Amino acid sequence: MNSRSAQCLLLAAVLVAGCQRSEAPQSAPTNGASSSNGGATIQIQGAGATFPNPIYSKWFDEYRKAHPNVLINYQAIGSGGGIKQLSAQTVFFGASDGPMTDDQLKAAGRPILHFPTVLGGVVPIYDIPGVTQQINFSGDVLANIYLGKITKWNDPAIAKINAGVNFPATDIAVVHRSDGSGTTYIFADYLSKVSPEFKQKVGVNTALSWPAGVGAKGSDGVAGLVKQTPGAIGYVELIYALQNKIPYGAVQNKAGDFVVATLDSVTAAANAAAATMPDDFRVSITNSDAKGAYPLASFTWLLLDQNPSDKARGRIMSDFVLWAITDGQKLVPELGYAPLPASVVEKEKEALKKIQL
């Protein structure tokens, strides 16, 4: 082969390689992967509250059945972690059972929108040796247990609101969340409303400095520790008590009635708040004065950037939220959550238009 032929062959090889490069996609979606049907799977990462994790897992699975090329991954790390990761932009969306504070929104440095997705109730769970009846709790009793002032199950304050129950002289083993948690926020929000001492000494936040007890990570961790500790008390979302078959108590509401967490009693609290729901949806519905309302009820929120950096993922999450607050609500009751009031859904549909896509 002469030198001219070799040069021609080299030029041809370069041209072929160049054509191959020009036909390749200019850029792949961030976190993209190849799907089984040959298309590009768009993965969206989120993190946050454990409170709604059962329904979110169900929703993300159902949504993918209708959208095979969309994979929404969610880590139930607690509301505090979800807020931190969204603020730091290490995840695309967050989730919290406690709305972000003004300071948290300011620290994020950009507009973040709150979208209520479902309602649930936080319940006091317990393991009391020899007691099979459902126990009543007042706000004062729960506050004083978590303040470390009531330390025995046969304390007169507990016996007074549980006539006919033979309590043992067992020590109360207090269990609380160790991680930043919206479930903690709801629990502390209620206790702070009914106990000035709790409000002053402990306060309201997703993570607290507890005067008594031991911490466990996540609702699963709290449920597991209570289940294996005679004399223990803890707090979890209703679905975790049901799934783990752990007894949970009725809680005294603002009207003085002892109310069990049910879909109806949680909905009663939501309906009372719906008429005055603020435009940003950041509202507390604990200790509602509505008739029959469960006092430890709350919305839980998905957190989305108003101006998402990735518009394709922003459109997907906007569509997902619209589906979740409409068709997705049909799946809510079977997992122990209460559906959103219709008036809140309509208001959210308008709020979704704020997302800059």
N, C-alpha and C positions, 0 to 999 in steps of 0.2 A: 504494500500500500504506500503510494507516494504521499508527500506532506500535504498536498492540496486535498486529497481524499480524506485524510485524517482530520483536517480542519473542518471539512464539511460534516463529517460524522459528529464531531464535537459540538458544532453549532446546532445540529439537529437535536442532539440530546438536551442541550440547554433550552431550546425552544419548547420541547415536549415538557420538560420539568416546569418551565414557566407557565405553560398552559394549565398544567395540573394544579399549580398553586393558585392561579387566578380563578379556577372553577370551585375552589374550596370556600366554605362560608367565611366571611370576613371576621366574624366573631361569634362564639357560641354563648348561649345564655349562661349567666353566672350560676354555678351549681347545677348546670344541665347535665343530663346523662342520656344514654341511648335507651329507648324503650323497646319492649318486645315486639311492637308492631312496626318498628322501623322509624318512628317519628322521634322528635326530641322531647324528652320529659323535662318539664320545668319544675324544679324543686324550690319550695318556699319554706324557709325556716322561721319558726316561732317559738316562744318560750314564755312561761309564766305560771299562773295559778293552778294549783292542784284541785281546787274546788270544782271547776267545770271539766276536768280532764276526761271523765267517762263520756260525757256528751260530746266533747270536742273530738275524741277518738272515733266515736260513731259517725259524727258529721263528716270528718275528713275522709273516712272510708267510703261513705255513701257518695260524697262529692266526686271522688275519684272514679267511681263506677260510671258516672255520667260524663266525666272528663278524664279519660285514661292517661292523657299526657301531662296531668297535673298531680304532683305529689306534695302534699302539705305535711311537713314534719313538725311535731310539737313536743317540746320538752317541758314536763310538769315540774318546774324547779321552784315554784312559789311565786307569789305576786311580786315580792321585792326583787327577785332575780329577773323576772320578766321586764319590769320597769327599767332596771339598770341596763339590761342587754339591749332593749329597744333604744334607750337614750344614747347608748354607746354605738348604736347601729351595727351590732354584731348579729342581730336577727332582724327579719323583715317586719315582723309584727310581735306585739306583746299581748299579755292577758293578765288581768288583775281583778280581784274581788274588792279591792279598795281603790277608789278613784285616785289618780295622781293629784298631788297637792299643787298649789300654785308655785311653790318653790321647786318642785320636781319638774314641772312644765318649763319653768324658766331655765333650769339647769340643762334641760335637753337642748335648748337653743333653737328650737323649731316647733311649729304647731303640730300637736299630736291630738287626734280625735278619739273620743270614747264612744263605743257602740255597745249598749246592753245586748246580751245574747239570750240569757235565761235568768230565772230566779231560783234561789235555793234557800235552804234553812241550815244554820249551824246548830248542832245538837250537842248537849252534854252527855257523854257516854261514861259508863261506869262498870265496875266489877265489884259488887258488894257481897261478900260471902254470906250465904243463907238467905239473901233477899231476892225474891222472884217478882215482886210487884213493880210496876212502873213508878218511878220516884218523881216527886214534885220538887222543883227548884225555884226559889225567888232570886231576883237580881242581887239582893243583899247577901244571901247565902253563897251564891256563886262568887261574888266579889270577895267575900271574907275567906272563902276556901283558897282562892288564888292570891290573896294577900297573906296567907299563912296564919290567919287568925282562928279559923275553924280547922281543927286537925284530926278529929275523930268522927266516925260516921254516926255515933250515937249522941252527937252534940244536940243540946236542947233546941237550937234554932232549926236544925234539920227535922227533928222529931215533931216540932210544932206544926209544920206544914205537910206532914205525912202521917196523919192519924191512923193508928192500927198497924203500922209497920214496926216490926221488932228489929231495930238496927243493932249490929254488933259493935263492940268497943274497938273496932279495927281502925288502925291509923289510915288516914286518907293519903294516898300516894298521888300527888298532883303531877299531871303530864301536860306539857304545852309544846307548841312548835318551837323548834330550834332555828328554823330558817325564816327568812322574810316571807310573810304569808298574809294573803287577803282574808283567810279564815280567821287568823288572829285579829286582823283589823276589825272584822265584823263583831267578833266576840268582845273585844275591848271597847268598841264603839257602844255596844249595848251596856256593858258594865259601867262605863264612864257616865252614861246618861242616868243610871239608877243609883250609883254610889259616888258621891263627891270625893270620898277618900281614895277610891280606886283611880278616879280621874286625876287627882293630885299626885298620887304616888307612882302610878304606872302610866296612865295616859292612853292615847290612841295612836297606833302606828302598825305597820306590817311586821315590824320587829321590835320587841320590847325587852326591858330589863325586868325579869320576873322576880318578885320577892320570895317565891316558893316554887318547889317542884323541879322536875328534870325535863329536858327538851328531847324531842324526837323529830326527825326530818320528814316532812311531808305528812299529808293526812293518813297515808298508809302506815307511816311510822308511828304516829300517835295511836291509831286504831290497834296496831299490832302490840304496842307496849301496854296499852290498857287491857287488852284481851289476855295477856299473859301475867298480869300483876294483880293479885288479890288486893282489894281496897283502892284500886286506882280510879281516877277520874280524868277525863280529857275532853276535847271538843273537836268535832269533825263535821264535814258536810253530811247531810242526811244519807246520801247514797253510800258513803263509806260505812256508816253504822249498819245499814241494811245488808250490804255485801258481806260484811264481817260477822253478821248476826250478833251484834253487841247491843245490850240494852241501852236505851237513851231516855232522858227524862222530859217531862213536860215543864215548860218555863212560864213564869208569871208575866202576863203582859201589863200594859199601862192601866187597863181597866180592872186589874186585880184578879183576872181569871188565869188558871193554869191551862196552857194551851200546848197541844202536841203538834209537832211539825208535820204538816200534810200539804198536799197541793193546794187545798182550799184555804188553809190558814196562811200560807205564804202568799197566795194570790191576793188575799184580803189586804195584806200590807202593801202590795204593789199597786193595787187599784186605788188605794187612798192617796198614793203619791203621784199617780199618773197625771192628774189634772194640773199639778203645779211643777211638773218635771222641767228643770232648766234646759236651755238649748244645748248645753254641752253634756247633758245627761249625768253630771256628777252629783249624785244625791244619795243620802243615807235614809233607809226606811226601817232601821232598827227601832224598837220600842214604839211602834205605831200605835196611835190611839183609835184605830179602826176596830169595829166590833169583830171579834173572833180572830184578830190578827196574831200570827206567831211573832214574838218580839225579836227573834234572831234571824230575820229574813233579810235578803239582800239581792240586788242585781249583781251580775258579774259582767265585766266588760272586755271586749277586744279592743286593742289599742293600735291605731294605724296612723302613719304619717299623712298629714294633709297634702303634702307635696312629695310623693314618693320618688326616690332617685331612679328606680326601675319602673317605668310606666307599664310594661307588660305585666309584671307581677302585681303592680297596683291595680290594674284592671281585673286581674284574677281575684284578688282579695276583696275588691269591691263587689264583684259578682258573687263571691262566696258568702259575704255578709248578707247580701240581699236574699240569697237562697236560705241561709240559716234562720233569718228572722221571719221568713214566710213558710215555705214548704218544710224547712228543717224543724219547725216548731212541733210538727206532728210526731216527731221521735222523742220529744222531751219528757212527757209524763212517764213513759216506761222505765226511765232511768232515775225517777224520783225528783225531777225538777219541775218547776211550774213555768208554763209558757208566758211569753210577754203579753201585756195588755195590748189590745188592738190599737189604742191611741198612741202608745209608745212606738209600735211598729211603723205607723204612718209618719210619725215624726222622724224616725230613723231613715226612712226612705228619702226624705228631703235632705237630711244631714249627709247622706252618701254623695250627694251632688257637690258637696264642698271639696271632695278629693280631686286634686288637680291632675287629670289624666290626659 
